[in-house]
Amino acid sequence: MLTFPFKLVTIIAEPVLEPRITQELRRLGATGFTVVEGRGQGSRALHAAEIPGINVRIETIVPPDVAERIVDHIARSYFTDYEVIAYLSDVAVVRGDKYRQSPNPGGL
């Protein structure tokens, strides 16, 4: 089976940030994303959300250059003022063309 190397970007954030972050992912070059609600507690043990302990996990599979752009943007825009974490994982996908956006995604 032929696979292609990509990055899985995982962002865990306060639910109030979901619309903003998912919109930014598209502008930064992601072709899609998955959002899952969850519970947990991090090192800060604080939540600005109405429901304590609830967060969202936002995941997208992207080429390595897009992954770097996304994580850099998330770090600059959210780490200081919000309860947000982001991490990258190496993944091998079967349909590589599905995860590539046409040139000039119009980053932020």
Rosetta constraint file for C-alpha pairs under 8 A:
AtomPair CA 1 CA 94 HARMONIC 7.69 0.50
AtomPair CA 2 CA 94 HARMONIC 6.33 0.50
AtomPair CA 3 CA 92 HARMONIC 5.52 0.50
AtomPair CA 3 CA 93 HARMONIC 5.16 0.50
AtomPair CA 3 CA 94 HARMONIC 4.58 0.50
AtomPair CA 3 CA 95 HARMONIC 7.33 0.50
AtomPair CA 3 CA 96 HARMONIC 7.36 0.50
AtomPair CA 4 CA 92 HARMONIC 5.22 0.50
AtomPair CA 4 CA 93 HARMONIC 5.24 0.50
AtomPair CA 4 CA 94 HARMONIC 6.35 0.50
AtomPair CA 4 CA 95 HARMONIC 7.55 0.50
AtomPair CA 4 CA 96 HARMONIC 5.64 0.50
AtomPair CA 5 CA 63 HARMONIC 7.76 0.50
AtomPair CA 5 CA 90 HARMONIC 7.12 0.50
AtomPair CA 5 CA 91 HARMONIC 5.96 0.50
AtomPair CA 5 CA 92 HARMONIC 4.69 0.50
AtomPair CA 5 CA 93 HARMONIC 6.57 0.50
AtomPair CA 6 CA 61 HARMONIC 6.58 0.50
AtomPair CA 6 CA 62 HARMONIC 5.75 0.50
AtomPair CA 6 CA 63 HARMONIC 4.95 0.50
AtomPair CA 6 CA 64 HARMONIC 6.10 0.50
AtomPair CA 6 CA 90 HARMONIC 6.18 0.50
AtomPair CA 6 CA 91 HARMONIC 5.37 0.50
AtomPair CA 6 CA 92 HARMONIC 6.06 0.50
AtomPair CA 6 CA 93 HARMONIC 7.02 0.50
AtomPair CA 7 CA 61 HARMONIC 5.59 0.50
AtomPair CA 7 CA 62 HARMONIC 5.43 0.50
AtomPair CA 7 CA 63 HARMONIC 5.97 0.50
AtomPair CA 7 CA 64 HARMONIC 5.72 0.50
AtomPair CA 7 CA 67 HARMONIC 6.39 0.50
AtomPair CA 7 CA 88 HARMONIC 6.29 0.50
AtomPair CA 7 CA 89 HARMONIC 5.60 0.50
AtomPair CA 7 CA 90 HARMONIC 4.85 0.50
AtomPair CA 7 CA 91 HARMONIC 5.61 0.50
AtomPair CA 8 CA 59 HARMONIC 6.74 0.50
AtomPair CA 8 CA 60 HARMONIC 5.72 0.50
AtomPair CA 8 CA 61 HARMONIC 4.50 0.50
AtomPair CA 8 CA 62 HARMONIC 6.53 0.50
AtomPair CA 8 CA 67 HARMONIC 7.70 0.50
AtomPair CA 8 CA 88 HARMONIC 5.57 0.50
AtomPair CA 8 CA 89 HARMONIC 5.04 0.50
AtomPair CA 8 CA 90 HARMONIC 6.25 0.50
AtomPair CA 8 CA 91 HARMONIC 6.29 0.50
AtomPair CA 9 CA 59 HARMONIC 5.56 0.50
AtomPair CA 9 CA 60 HARMONIC 5.36 0.50
AtomPair CA 9 CA 61 HARMONIC 6.30 0.50
AtomPair CA 9 CA 62 HARMONIC 7.52 0.50
AtomPair CA 9 CA 67 HARMONIC 6.36 0.50
AtomPair CA 9 CA 71 HARMONIC 7.71 0.50
AtomPair CA 9 CA 86 HARMONIC 7.06 0.50
AtomPair CA 9 CA 87 HARMONIC 5.91 0.50
AtomPair CA 9 CA 88 HARMONIC 4.74 0.50
AtomPair CA 9 CA 89 HARMONIC 6.66 0.50
AtomPair CA 10 CA 57 HARMONIC 6.73 0.50
AtomPair CA 10 CA 58 HARMONIC 5.76 0.50
AtomPair CA 10 CA 59 HARMONIC 4.57 0.50
AtomPair CA 10 CA 60 HARMONIC 6.83 0.50
AtomPair CA 10 CA 86 HARMONIC 5.50 0.50
AtomPair CA 10 CA 87 HARMONIC 5.37 0.50
AtomPair CA 10 CA 88 HARMONIC 6.33 0.50
AtomPair CA 11 CA 57 HARMONIC 5.66 0.50
AtomPair CA 11 CA 58 HARMONIC 5.07 0.50
AtomPair CA 11 CA 59 HARMONIC 6.36 0.50
AtomPair CA 11 CA 84 HARMONIC 7.01 0.50
AtomPair CA 11 CA 85 HARMONIC 5.69 0.50
AtomPair CA 11 CA 86 HARMONIC 4.32 0.50
AtomPair CA 11 CA 87 HARMONIC 6.67 0.50
AtomPair CA 12 CA 55 HARMONIC 6.77 0.50
AtomPair CA 12 CA 56 HARMONIC 5.62 0.50
AtomPair CA 12 CA 57 HARMONIC 4.49 0.50
AtomPair CA 12 CA 58 HARMONIC 6.29 0.50
AtomPair CA 12 CA 84 HARMONIC 5.57 0.50
AtomPair CA 12 CA 85 HARMONIC 5.30 0.50
AtomPair CA 12 CA 86 HARMONIC 6.37 0.50
AtomPair CA 13 CA 17 HARMONIC 6.68 0.50
AtomPair CA 13 CA 18 HARMONIC 7.41 0.50
AtomPair CA 13 CA 55 HARMONIC 5.64 0.50
AtomPair CA 13 CA 56 HARMONIC 5.48 0.50
AtomPair CA 13 CA 57 HARMONIC 6.64 0.50
AtomPair CA 13 CA 58 HARMONIC 7.93 0.50
AtomPair CA 13 CA 82 HARMONIC 7.82 0.50
AtomPair CA 13 CA 83 HARMONIC 6.00 0.50
AtomPair CA 13 CA 84 HARMONIC 4.45 0.50
AtomPair CA 13 CA 85 HARMONIC 6.69 0.50
AtomPair CA 14 CA 18 HARMONIC 7.32 0.50
AtomPair CA 14 CA 47 HARMONIC 7.15 0.50
AtomPair CA 14 CA 48 HARMONIC 7.23 0.50
AtomPair CA 14 CA 49 HARMONIC 6.31 0.50
AtomPair CA 14 CA 54 HARMONIC 7.32 0.50
AtomPair CA 14 CA 55 HARMONIC 4.89 0.50
AtomPair CA 14 CA 56 HARMONIC 6.28 0.50
AtomPair CA 14 CA 82 HARMONIC 7.56 0.50
AtomPair CA 14 CA 83 HARMONIC 6.31 0.50
AtomPair CA 14 CA 84 HARMONIC 6.91 0.50
AtomPair CA 15 CA 49 HARMONIC 6.80 0.50
AtomPair CA 15 CA 54 HARMONIC 7.35 0.50
AtomPair CA 15 CA 55 HARMONIC 5.36 0.50
AtomPair CA 15 CA 56 HARMONIC 5.56 0.50
AtomPair CA 16 CA 49 HARMONIC 6.70 0.50
AtomPair CA 17 CA 21 HARMONIC 6.00 0.50
AtomPair CA 18 CA 22 HARMONIC 5.96 0.50
AtomPair CA 18 CA 56 HARMONIC 7.26 0.50
AtomPair CA 18 CA 58 HARMONIC 7.86 0.50
AtomPair CA 19 CA 23 HARMONIC 6.13 0.50
AtomPair CA 20 CA 24 HARMONIC 6.26 0.50
AtomPair CA 21 CA 25 HARMONIC 6.17 0.50
AtomPair CA 22 CA 26 HARMONIC 6.70 0.50
AtomPair CA 22 CA 33 HARMONIC 7.40 0.50
AtomPair CA 22 CA 58 HARMONIC 7.82 0.50
AtomPair CA 23 CA 27 HARMONIC 6.67 0.50
AtomPair CA 24 CA 28 HARMONIC 6.07 0.50
AtomPair CA 24 CA 108 HARMONIC 7.56 0.50
AtomPair CA 25 CA 29 HARMONIC 6.41 0.50
AtomPair CA 25 CA 30 HARMONIC 5.44 0.50
AtomPair CA 25 CA 32 HARMONIC 8.00 0.50
AtomPair CA 25 CA 70 HARMONIC 6.83 0.50
AtomPair CA 26 CA 30 HARMONIC 4.88 0.50
AtomPair CA 26 CA 31 HARMONIC 6.30 0.50
AtomPair CA 26 CA 32 HARMONIC 7.03 0.50
AtomPair CA 26 CA 105 HARMONIC 7.81 0.50
AtomPair CA 27 CA 105 HARMONIC 5.93 0.50
AtomPair CA 27 CA 106 HARMONIC 5.76 0.50
AtomPair CA 27 CA 107 HARMONIC 5.16 0.50
AtomPair CA 27 CA 108 HARMONIC 6.69 0.50
AtomPair CA 28 CA 66 HARMONIC 6.79 0.50
AtomPair CA 28 CA 69 HARMONIC 6.85 0.50
AtomPair CA 28 CA 70 HARMONIC 6.34 0.50
AtomPair CA 28 CA 105 HARMONIC 6.30 0.50
AtomPair CA 28 CA 106 HARMONIC 6.71 0.50
AtomPair CA 28 CA 107 HARMONIC 4.39 0.50
AtomPair CA 28 CA 108 HARMONIC 6.43 0.50
AtomPair CA 29 CA 62 HARMONIC 7.77 0.50
AtomPair CA 29 CA 66 HARMONIC 5.99 0.50
AtomPair CA 29 CA 100 HARMONIC 7.90 0.50
AtomPair CA 29 CA 101 HARMONIC 6.07 0.50
AtomPair CA 29 CA 105 HARMONIC 5.20 0.50
AtomPair CA 29 CA 106 HARMONIC 7.68 0.50
AtomPair CA 29 CA 107 HARMONIC 6.97 0.50
AtomPair CA 30 CA 60 HARMONIC 6.77 0.50
AtomPair CA 30 CA 61 HARMONIC 7.30 0.50
AtomPair CA 30 CA 62 HARMONIC 5.99 0.50
AtomPair CA 30 CA 66 HARMONIC 7.24 0.50
AtomPair CA 30 CA 99 HARMONIC 7.31 0.50
AtomPair CA 30 CA 100 HARMONIC 7.51 0.50
AtomPair CA 30 CA 101 HARMONIC 6.78 0.50
AtomPair CA 31 CA 62 HARMONIC 7.73 0.50
AtomPair CA 31 CA 98 HARMONIC 7.71 0.50
AtomPair CA 31 CA 99 HARMONIC 5.88 0.50
AtomPair CA 31 CA 100 HARMONIC 6.62 0.50
AtomPair CA 31 CA 101 HARMONIC 5.79 0.50
AtomPair CA 32 CA 60 HARMONIC 6.35 0.50
AtomPair CA 32 CA 61 HARMONIC 7.82 0.50
AtomPair CA 32 CA 99 HARMONIC 7.88 0.50
AtomPair CA 33 CA 58 HARMONIC 6.72 0.50
AtomPair CA 33 CA 59 HARMONIC 5.48 0.50
AtomPair CA 33 CA 60 HARMONIC 4.51 0.50
AtomPair CA 33 CA 61 HARMONIC 7.46 0.50
AtomPair CA 34 CA 57 HARMONIC 7.97 0.50
AtomPair CA 34 CA 58 HARMONIC 5.64 0.50
AtomPair CA 34 CA 59 HARMONIC 5.21 0.50
AtomPair CA 34 CA 60 HARMONIC 6.51 0.50
AtomPair CA 35 CA 56 HARMONIC 6.44 0.50
AtomPair CA 35 CA 57 HARMONIC 5.58 0.50
AtomPair CA 35 CA 58 HARMONIC 4.51 0.50
AtomPair CA 35 CA 59 HARMONIC 6.53 0.50
AtomPair CA 36 CA 56 HARMONIC 5.56 0.50
AtomPair CA 36 CA 57 HARMONIC 5.19 0.50
AtomPair CA 36 CA 58 HARMONIC 6.62 0.50
AtomPair CA 37 CA 54 HARMONIC 7.10 0.50
AtomPair CA 37 CA 55 HARMONIC 5.86 0.50
AtomPair CA 37 CA 56 HARMONIC 4.44 0.50
AtomPair CA 37 CA 57 HARMONIC 6.30 0.50
AtomPair CA 38 CA 54 HARMONIC 5.73 0.50
AtomPair CA 38 CA 55 HARMONIC 5.33 0.50
AtomPair CA 38 CA 56 HARMONIC 5.79 0.50
AtomPair CA 38 CA 57 HARMONIC 7.10 0.50
AtomPair CA 39 CA 53 HARMONIC 5.27 0.50
AtomPair CA 39 CA 54 HARMONIC 4.60 0.50
AtomPair CA 39 CA 55 HARMONIC 5.89 0.50
AtomPair CA 40 CA 53 HARMONIC 5.41 0.50
AtomPair CA 40 CA 54 HARMONIC 6.75 0.50
AtomPair CA 40 CA 55 HARMONIC 7.37 0.50
AtomPair CA 41 CA 45 HARMONIC 5.51 0.50
AtomPair CA 41 CA 46 HARMONIC 7.87 0.50
AtomPair CA 41 CA 53 HARMONIC 6.08 0.50
AtomPair CA 42 CA 46 HARMONIC 7.86 0.50
AtomPair CA 44 CA 83 HARMONIC 7.64 0.50
AtomPair CA 46 CA 52 HARMONIC 7.83 0.50
AtomPair CA 46 CA 83 HARMONIC 7.51 0.50
AtomPair CA 47 CA 52 HARMONIC 5.81 0.50
AtomPair CA 47 CA 53 HARMONIC 6.73 0.50
AtomPair CA 47 CA 83 HARMONIC 6.91 0.50
AtomPair CA 48 CA 52 HARMONIC 7.80 0.50
AtomPair CA 49 CA 54 HARMONIC 7.59 0.50
AtomPair CA 61 CA 99 HARMONIC 6.47 0.50
AtomPair CA 62 CA 66 HARMONIC 6.01 0.50
AtomPair CA 62 CA 67 HARMONIC 5.97 0.50
AtomPair CA 62 CA 99 HARMONIC 5.74 0.50
AtomPair CA 62 CA 100 HARMONIC 6.88 0.50
AtomPair CA 63 CA 67 HARMONIC 6.28 0.50
AtomPair CA 63 CA 99 HARMONIC 7.34 0.50
AtomPair CA 63 CA 100 HARMONIC 6.97 0.50
AtomPair CA 64 CA 68 HARMONIC 6.31 0.50
AtomPair CA 65 CA 69 HARMONIC 6.37 0.50
AtomPair CA 66 CA 70 HARMONIC 6.13 0.50
AtomPair CA 67 CA 71 HARMONIC 6.16 0.50
AtomPair CA 67 CA 88 HARMONIC 7.57 0.50
AtomPair CA 68 CA 72 HARMONIC 6.00 0.50
AtomPair CA 69 CA 73 HARMONIC 6.16 0.50
AtomPair CA 70 CA 74 HARMONIC 6.13 0.50
AtomPair CA 71 CA 75 HARMONIC 6.03 0.50
AtomPair CA 71 CA 86 HARMONIC 6.66 0.50
AtomPair CA 71 CA 87 HARMONIC 7.59 0.50
AtomPair CA 72 CA 76 HARMONIC 6.20 0.50
AtomPair CA 73 CA 77 HARMONIC 5.89 0.50
AtomPair CA 74 CA 78 HARMONIC 5.60 0.50
AtomPair CA 74 CA 79 HARMONIC 7.07 0.50
AtomPair CA 74 CA 86 HARMONIC 7.51 0.50
AtomPair CA 75 CA 79 HARMONIC 5.15 0.50
AtomPair CA 75 CA 86 HARMONIC 7.92 0.50
AtomPair CA 76 CA 80 HARMONIC 7.79 0.50
AtomPair CA 78 CA 82 HARMONIC 5.41 0.50
AtomPair CA 78 CA 83 HARMONIC 7.72 0.50
AtomPair CA 78 CA 84 HARMONIC 6.54 0.50
AtomPair CA 79 CA 83 HARMONIC 6.90 0.50
AtomPair CA 79 CA 84 HARMONIC 5.94 0.50
AtomPair CA 79 CA 85 HARMONIC 7.31 0.50
AtomPair CA 95 CA 99 HARMONIC 7.67 0.50
AtomPair CA 96 CA 100 HARMONIC 7.15 0.50
AtomPair CA 101 CA 105 HARMONIC 6.95 0.50
